[in-house]
């Protein structure tokens, strides 16, 4: 998309533009590898709410810089433990719920590394295009946590149980090509051609009948929505418990100490 795209202001952690019937949401914390903090959680939700009502035909989500997203910002989690406990994970349930319920086609453009929640959310997108430089890793158990973003349901369904187990339980890192073979990624493009080829394709998609696209997506998703919301709720409840378990608290303490060096 060019600089002439209509920009929507008021955001601190994301960029939102609309052009050619496409609303583009760019995760914009490159200095933090696009790690998701609580502000970004809320801003993504707001952007999705606005995009659901605007005149765009489809929505693309991508990252600024070398990362799509490095997952949750552990330093931010450390600062907000009291809010996490008080809200019992509502901050995460709300974000996941917005992805589950989003009425228009949602396309992820994975420009670089996708880690943790940054890769889990791909299972809730309708199409995932990736640069050949992208890599994918969950790292949930490495951090003493558990799967999130409905990945405990979507990954086994998309990739098969054993391949999903390698990622979700044993933190296996896979390339874009491997992710494509396993069904997590729709198609891989050379990094040099990624932006040009992907946006040419998205512009063609955006000219399809808007209401037909939305109805078709909702029909395909309708049988899964109740299941996905139930999975998201179970994951969030367990994740909050893991956030206060000794394993994660020790890892978090070490991370915060290193970040201060």
GUMIMAR-787589 format. One record per residue (C-alpha): residue in three letters; residue number from 1; x, y, z. Coordinates in nm, 4 decimals, padded with zeros to 6 digits. Example, Ala and Ser with C-alpha at 12.3 -4.5 7.8 and 13.67 -1.06 7.14 Angstrom:
// GUMIMAR-787589
  type  seq         X         Y         Z
   ALA    1   01.2300  -00.4500   00.7800
   SER    2   01.3670  -00.1060   00.7140
This chain:
// GUMIMAR-787589
  type  seq         X         Y         Z
   UNK    1   00.0000   00.0000   00.0000
   UNK    2   00.1261   00.3473  -00.0815
   UNK    3   00.1662   00.6565   00.1317
   UNK    4  -00.1610   00.7882  -00.0086
   UNK    5  -00.3515   00.5334   00.1950
   UNK    6  -00.5964   00.6812   00.4447
   UNK    7  -00.4375   00.6665   00.7900
   UNK    8  -00.6423   00.6266   01.1052
   UNK    9  -00.4833   00.8039   01.3994
   UNK   10  -00.4939   00.7768   01.7750
   UNK   11  -00.2930   00.4554   01.8027
   UNK   12   00.0358   00.4158   01.9900
   UNK   13   00.1364   00.0574   01.9091
   UNK   14  -00.0192  -00.0115   01.5682
   UNK   15  -00.0621   00.1621   01.2341
   UNK   16  -00.4001   00.1425   01.0606
   UNK   17  -00.4512   00.2453   00.6985
   UNK   18  -00.7236   00.1878   00.4403
   UNK   19  -00.6730   00.1829   00.0641
   UNK   20  -00.8177  -00.0119  -00.2297
   UNK   21  -01.0915  -00.1550  -00.0032
   UNK   22  -00.8287  -00.3083   00.2258
   UNK   23  -00.7740  -00.2109   00.5887
   UNK   24  -00.4154  -00.2813   00.6916
   UNK   25  -00.3232  -00.3249   01.0581
   UNK   26   00.0508  -00.3088   01.1200
   UNK   27   00.1971  -00.4102   01.4564
   UNK   28   00.4308  -00.1192   01.5210
   UNK   29   00.6720  -00.1850   01.8061
   UNK   30   00.9778  -00.2840   01.5999
   UNK   31   01.2147  -00.1891   01.8846
   UNK   32   01.0366  -00.4600   02.0891
   UNK   33   01.0094  -00.7046   01.7962
   UNK   34   00.6376  -00.6206   01.7866
   UNK   35   00.5792  -00.7825   02.1253
   UNK   36   00.2189  -00.7487   02.2367
   UNK   37   00.1630  -00.5410   02.5480
   UNK   38  -00.1737  -00.4587   02.7063
   UNK   39  -00.1986  -00.1335   02.5103
   UNK   40  -00.1530  -00.3209   02.1825
   UNK   41  -00.4138  -00.5763   02.2900
   UNK   42  -00.6713  -00.3005   02.3290
   UNK   43  -00.5677  -00.1165   02.0144
   UNK   44  -00.5908  -00.4278   01.7967
   UNK   45  -00.9406  -00.4873   01.9313
   UNK   46  -01.0391  -00.1288   01.8556
   UNK   47  -00.8948  -00.1504   01.5042
   UNK   48  -01.0848  -00.4731   01.4363
   UNK   49  -01.4086  -00.3196   01.5656
   UNK   50  -01.3652  -00.0201   01.3357
   UNK   51  -01.2677  -00.2376   01.0381
   UNK   52  -01.5749  -00.4542   01.0872
   UNK   53  -01.7913  -00.1453   01.0319
   UNK   54  -01.5965   00.0442   00.7656
   UNK   55  -01.6249   00.0118   00.3871
   UNK   56  -01.3260  -00.2191   00.3471
   UNK   57  -01.3759  -00.5615   00.1941
   UNK   58  -01.0969  -00.7406   00.3782
   UNK   59  -00.8379  -00.6824   00.6503
   UNK   60  -00.4654  -00.7570   00.6423
   UNK   61  -00.2507  -00.7765   00.9539
   UNK   62   00.1282  -00.7613   00.9399
   UNK   63   00.4319  -00.6430   01.1343
   UNK   64   00.6775  -00.3564   01.1047
   UNK   65   01.0434  -00.4507   01.0691
   UNK   66   01.1965  -00.7979   01.0848
   UNK   67   00.9319  -00.9540   01.3085
   UNK   68   00.5641  -01.0255   01.2598
   UNK   69   00.5403  -01.0524   01.6380
   UNK   70   00.7574  -01.1964   01.9139
   UNK   71   00.4496  -01.2767   02.1226
   UNK   72   00.3593  -01.1366   02.4592
   UNK   73   00.5818  -00.8683   02.6103
   UNK   74   00.7101  -01.0395   02.9253
   UNK   75   00.8300  -00.7130   03.0751
   UNK   76   00.4802  -00.5682   03.0349
   UNK   77   00.3284  -00.8796   03.1910
   UNK   78   00.5594  -00.8368   03.4885
   UNK   79   00.4384  -00.4789   03.5375
   UNK   80   00.0714  -00.5778   03.5134
   UNK   81   00.0482  -00.8933   03.7244
   UNK   82  -00.2126  -00.7373   03.9517
   UNK   83  -00.4362  -00.6468   03.6571
   UNK   84  -00.3950  -00.9942   03.5089
   UNK   85  -00.5021  -01.1483   03.8382
   UNK   86  -00.7880  -00.9023   03.8908
   UNK   87  -00.9367  -00.9496   03.5428
   UNK   88  -00.8659  -01.3267   03.5297
   UNK   89  -00.7340  -01.3095   03.1746
   UNK   90  -01.0148  -01.0994   03.0297
   UNK   91  -00.7539  -00.8979   02.8352
   UNK   92  -00.6591  -01.2114   02.6398
   UNK   93  -01.0110  -01.3554   02.6112
   UNK   94  -01.1318  -01.0302   02.4583
   UNK   95  -00.8523  -01.0208   02.1997
   UNK   96  -00.9043  -01.3827   02.0947
   UNK   97  -01.2790  -01.3275   02.0851
   UNK   98  -01.2333  -01.0418   01.8395
   UNK   99  -01.0386  -01.2709   01.6060
   UNK  100  -01.2964  -01.5492   01.6368
   UNK  101  -01.5945  -01.3215   01.5710
   UNK  102  -01.4439  -01.0934   01.3082
   UNK  103  -01.6976  -01.0912   01.0220
   UNK  104  -01.4765  -01.0101   00.7218
   UNK  105  -01.1886  -01.2033   00.5649
   UNK  106  -00.8783  -01.1609   00.7820
   UNK  107  -00.5443  -01.2224   00.6126
   UNK  108  -00.2103  -01.2440   00.7936
   UNK  109   00.1011  -01.1247   00.6101
   UNK  110   00.3899  -01.2784   00.8028
   UNK  111   00.6844  -01.0578   00.7141
   UNK  112   00.9281  -01.2146   00.9616
   UNK  113   00.9524  -01.4193   01.2799
   UNK  114   00.6222  -01.5209   01.4420
   UNK  115   00.6640  -01.6282   01.8037
   UNK  116   00.4261  -01.7249   02.0845
   UNK  117   00.0864  -01.5588   02.0578
   UNK  118   00.2124  -01.4049   01.7343
   UNK  119   00.2061  -01.7476   01.5723
   UNK  120  -00.0961  -01.8806   01.7628
   UNK  121  -00.3212  -01.6088   01.6186
   UNK  122  -00.2447  -01.7296   01.2655
   UNK  123  -00.4728  -02.0266   01.3257
   UNK  124  -00.7648  -01.7840   01.3546
   UNK  125  -00.6911  -01.6036   01.0281
   UNK  126  -00.8549  -01.7011   00.6997
   UNK  127  -00.5379  -01.6915   00.4891
   UNK  128  -00.1723  -01.6733   00.5938
   UNK  129   00.0908  -01.5527   00.3464
   UNK  130   00.4544  -01.5577   00.4556
   UNK  131   00.7959  -01.4350   00.3487
   UNK  132   01.0489  -01.7129   00.3041
   UNK  133   01.2493  -01.5465   00.5819
   UNK  134   00.9743  -01.6073   00.8373
   UNK  135   01.0106  -01.8668   01.1121
   UNK  136   00.7458  -01.9955   01.3507
   UNK  137   00.7816  -02.1046   01.7139
   UNK  138   00.5434  -02.1055   02.0113
   UNK  139   00.7836  -02.1268   02.3114
   UNK  140   00.4865  -02.1641   02.5496
   UNK  141   00.6270  -02.4465   02.7629
   UNK  142   00.9784  -02.3012   02.7356
   UNK  143   00.8413  -02.0059   02.9323
   UNK  144   00.6529  -02.2245   03.1789
   UNK  145   00.3183  -02.1302   03.0256
   UNK  146   00.0628  -02.3166   02.8113
   UNK  147  -00.0902  -02.2852   02.4621
   UNK  148  -00.3031  -01.9777   02.3952
   UNK  149  -00.4835  -01.8109   02.1067
   UNK  150  -00.6942  -02.1274   02.0523
   UNK  151  -00.3777  -02.2990   01.9278
   UNK  152  -00.4557  -02.6070   02.1397
   UNK  153  -00.7508  -02.6596   01.9024
   UNK  154  -00.6543  -02.4938   01.5741
   UNK  155  -00.2993  -02.6281   01.5409
   UNK  156  -00.3888  -02.9994   01.5736
   UNK  157  -00.6790  -02.9454   01.3336
   UNK  158  -00.4600  -02.7652   01.0778
   UNK  159  -00.1302  -02.9532   01.1127
   UNK  160  -00.2259  -03.2879   01.2608
   UNK  161  -00.1773  -03.3878   01.6226
   UNK  162   00.1855  -03.5005   01.6164
   UNK  163   00.3175  -03.1988   01.4241
   UNK  164   00.1172  -02.9659   01.6487
   UNK  165   00.2553  -03.1403   01.9577
   UNK  166   00.6103  -03.0741   01.8397
   UNK  167   00.5320  -02.7016   01.8258
   UNK  168   00.2967  -02.6586   02.1217
   UNK  169   00.4582  -02.8933   02.3729
   UNK  170   00.8199  -02.9142   02.2599
   UNK  171   00.8660  -02.5648   02.1094
   UNK  172   00.9876  -02.6830   01.7686
   UNK  173   01.0873  -02.3993   01.5376
   UNK  174   00.9748  -02.4409   01.1765
   UNK  175   01.0503  -02.2529   00.8566
   UNK  176   00.7947  -02.0858   00.6336
   UNK  177   00.8191  -02.3729   00.3864
   UNK  178   00.7592  -02.6289   00.6623
   UNK  179   00.4647  -02.4248   00.7911
   UNK  180   00.3216  -02.4231   00.4393
   UNK  181   00.3581  -02.7995   00.3962
   UNK  182   00.1861  -02.8505   00.7321
   UNK  183  -00.1019  -02.6184   00.6429
   UNK  184  -00.0357  -02.3338   00.8855
   UNK  185   00.0734  -02.1064   00.5993
   UNK  186  -00.1220  -02.0765   00.2757
   UNK  187   00.1660  -01.9754   00.0491
   UNK  188   00.5291  -01.8646   00.0789
   UNK  189   00.6842  -01.5828  -00.1254
   UNK  190   01.0461  -01.4800  -00.1682
   UNK  191   01.1211  -01.1958   00.0691
   UNK  192   01.2208  -00.9631  -00.2143
   UNK  193   00.8871  -01.0152  -00.3910
   UNK  194   00.6692  -01.0562  -00.0840
   UNK  195   00.5135  -00.7110  -00.0633
   UNK  196   00.4557  -00.6691  -00.4356
   UNK  197   00.3050  -01.0098  -00.5075
   UNK  198   00.0919  -01.0248  -00.1941
   UNK  199  -00.0630  -00.6816  -00.2383
   UNK  200  -00.1399  -00.7470  -00.6036
   UNK  201  -00.3308  -01.0534  -00.4946
   UNK  202  -00.5098  -00.8792  -00.2077
   UNK  203  -00.6267  -00.5987  -00.4341
   UNK  204  -00.7850  -00.8578  -00.6636
   UNK  205  -00.9552  -01.0251  -00.3665
   UNK  206  -01.0823  -00.6884  -00.2424
   UNK  207  -01.2725  -00.6355  -00.5678
   UNK  208  -01.4838  -00.9468  -00.5132
   UNK  209  -01.8411  -00.8842  -00.3890
   UNK  210  -01.8002  -00.7612  -00.0321
   UNK  211  -02.1151  -00.9077   00.1199
   UNK  212  -02.0654  -01.2430  -00.0496
   UNK  213  -01.7154  -01.2690   00.0980
   UNK  214  -01.8413  -01.1868   00.4474
   UNK  215  -02.1343  -01.4279   00.4303
   UNK  216  -01.9112  -01.7056   00.2983
   UNK  217  -01.6576  -01.6558   00.5770
   UNK  218  -01.9263  -01.6525   00.8443
   UNK  219  -02.0823  -01.9695   00.7016
   UNK  220  -01.7474  -02.1498   00.7087
   UNK  221  -01.6674  -02.0278   01.0617
   UNK  222  -02.0187  -02.0785   01.2088
   UNK  223  -01.9697  -02.4422   01.3069
   UNK  224  -01.6486  -02.3602   01.4931
   UNK  225  -01.7242  -02.0368   01.6771
   UNK  226  -01.8800  -02.1919   01.9861
   UNK  227  -01.5952  -02.4422   02.0117
   UNK  228  -01.3296  -02.1722   01.9657
   UNK  229  -01.4787  -01.9497   02.2357
   UNK  230  -01.4875  -02.2451   02.4763
   UNK  231  -01.1258  -02.3315   02.3946
   UNK  232  -01.0186  -01.9689   02.4399
   UNK  233  -01.1862  -01.9581   02.7799
   UNK  234  -01.0155  -02.2780   02.8990
   UNK  235  -00.6776  -02.1649   02.7695
   UNK  236  -00.7061  -01.8238   02.9354
   UNK  237  -00.8093  -01.9715   03.2710
   UNK  238  -00.5119  -02.2071   03.2666
   UNK  239  -00.2760  -01.9377   03.1405
   UNK  240  -00.3614  -01.7091   03.4333
   UNK  241  -00.2831  -01.9950   03.6724
   UNK  242   00.0463  -02.0570   03.4942
   UNK  243   00.1314  -01.6849   03.5230
   UNK  244   00.1369  -01.7254   03.9018
   UNK  245   00.3111  -02.0635   03.9084
   UNK  246   00.6672  -02.0818   04.0372
   UNK  247   00.8050  -02.1964   03.7003
   UNK  248   00.6892  -01.8899   03.5134
   UNK  249   00.7594  -01.6459   03.7978
   UNK  250   01.1240  -01.7588   03.8085
   UNK  251   01.1559  -01.7226   03.4315
   UNK  252   00.9908  -01.3799   03.4463
   UNK  253   01.2212  -01.2676   03.7271
   UNK  254   01.5288  -01.3675   03.5278
   UNK  255   01.3947  -01.1970   03.2155
   UNK  256   01.3261  -00.8686   03.3969
   UNK  257   01.6712  -00.8737   03.5584
   UNK  258   01.8409  -00.9291   03.2227
   UNK  259   01.6348  -00.6551   03.0564
   UNK  260   01.7663  -00.4059   03.3128
   UNK  261   02.1299  -00.4826   03.2361
